[in-house]
Amino acid sequence: MSPLATTADGFTLHGEPFRIISGAMHYFRVHPDQWADRLHKARLMGLNTVETYVPWNLHQPTPGTLDLDGPLDLPRYLRLAQEEGLHVLLRPGPYICAEWDGGGLPSWLTSDRDIALRSSDPRFTDAIDGYFDLLLPALAPSMATAGGPVIAVQVENEYGAYGSDAAYLKHLEHALRSRGVEELLFTCDQADPAHLAAGSIPGVLATGTFGGKIEKSLERLRAHQAQGPLMCTEFWVGWFDHWGEPHHVRSADDAAASLETLLASGASVNIYMFHGGTNFGFTNGANHEHTYSPVVTSYDYDAPLAESGDPGPKYHAFREVIARHAPVPDTPVPAAAPKLPPTAVTLGRRTPLLGRAGDLGVPVRAPEPLPMEALGMRAGFVLYRTTLPTAGDGVLHFTHGVGDRAQVFVDGAPAGVLEREHHQESLTVRVPRAGARLDVLVENLGGVNYGPRIGDGKGLRGPVSFAGVVLREWDCHSLTPDGLRHLAHVPQHEAQDERQAGPAFHHGTFQVEAPADTFLALPGWTKGQAWINGFDLGRYWSRGPQRTLYVPGPVLRDGANELVLLELDATVTSQALLTDVPDLGVEKT
């Protein structure tokens, strides 16, 4: 029997009245050596609970597998939460949104366009069942009924904004219960009557997601569910950013006033986010409402605890609010963690990318270019290569466009860029000779995480023609995250020349006396990926808003450290800077 239960207007835990005061923190967005620090700061702010999603696509990269190692060691994270005296709200999806690549759904599943995602389609529910068969037994010791910290488990995620397949929701409820989950189950939906109606399950607690209009949102929740606790499962205190847009912020005073209204009503809350963290590597998602918009590397979210783990204005304001409604530890709030002194890094060695793709093995040869999903790829790049049969000026046309950004080269010379967000499908190029080599480097900028476009194709999505003639016989080189890391750290150097354009790895070293958090600033660089000591910090892009990449202290080591940039376009410098101040861009309130 679940230790957490509902009453007519609240919760009890082990039979005693209990109010959930929770904060969201995704273990997969935080370096594992920093989990304990972040959890401790959650408790000091006055939280009694933390919440996390579980990303299916990382934990099950291929069918029949389960990865719980290193940064994905969820049982360890849950143990650390319990050691800190925190309960846990677990949100295992299977869909999580979270501005995460593909909303957490694995690409090996979404690549089958015949499957109806987030529905009772047996092909979808069978895949979920196979995943839960592996995941849930591994988490059984962490459940509250077994003495663990997990007091409640969410079913799906804001499903009412997507569909109305009641049989699918019932299947998920049964999937959890039949695999031993006895804890309280709940759903969450936007506080809209239609969404709540479509996303709820009879007998399962319905909760809401909202950041303002507190009284109206709570009224709608109560109108939907006449009895039971009122809870905001996502109290939005900030927002996420897209490339090319301003950095979103919300004032601490405004957010604290809304939190006060929420707690004064007697409702429970999960602050989204308490600590946002980082979309390291190739894990960010994207939205596609009117146009495709990828999410930036930072998931700072203007949260109480900054991306680097430092308490910000909301941390102090929320702590004061919570103290008026619940016990708060009298331990002083920690100061900001030490930062690495500003350090210049010279990247004096350069390795062109286009000549290195063959180092990853034999490419796939196909009559037409294959999309990423046909190559079994979740993330990264594909380098497509063929020959152009005739010389002269002509239009290079990409049927169905590109997914998501394509750089075109003729005999190694840059010929142009096409981007999905600008709906570009054609490019005029000059071909110097018959038989010239055509290279098209396509980057997956992140899978759509919300709405009906989850699983949209990546790479080249159809035939390519030049001057009206379809090009045949393509070599498709897969540049996966692991493959890129290999190329980045098994270099074949040539001298750096700041005038050279085109994709290339740039290498440099720097010395560290005492490892600490820092931020990588790249003025003069355009777009690419950054690694320090083999750890993928994520994407950088001069279009902003984000201007620095967070470098967790545990990534660094005493003595020599290596910085590698994969610069895709061009640079006017060979210098990078490690700074002690983050820059997430021009703010938009």
KASULRA-V579323 format. One record per helix or strand of 3 or more residues. SS is the DSSP state (~ for helix, > for strand). FROM is the first residue (numbers start at 1). TO is the last residue. Records with the same first field share a line. If there is no record, write none. Layout:
BEGIN
SS = FROM-TO, FROM-TO
END
This chain:
BEGIN
> = 4-6, 11-13, 16-18, 21-25, 49-53, 87-91, 150-154, 184-190, 205-210, 231-236, 268-275, 286-288, 292-295, 343-346, 349-352, 364-366, 381-388, 392-398, 405-410, 413-419, 426-431, 436-443, 464-466, 474-479, 504-512, 517-521, 527-532, 535-541, 548-551, 559-567, 575-579
~ = 27-29, 32-45, 56-59, 70-72, 74-83, 101-104, 107-110, 122-142, 144-146, 159-161, 166-177, 193-199, 214-224, 252-264, 313-323, 357-360, 372-375, 420-422, 481-489, 553-555
END
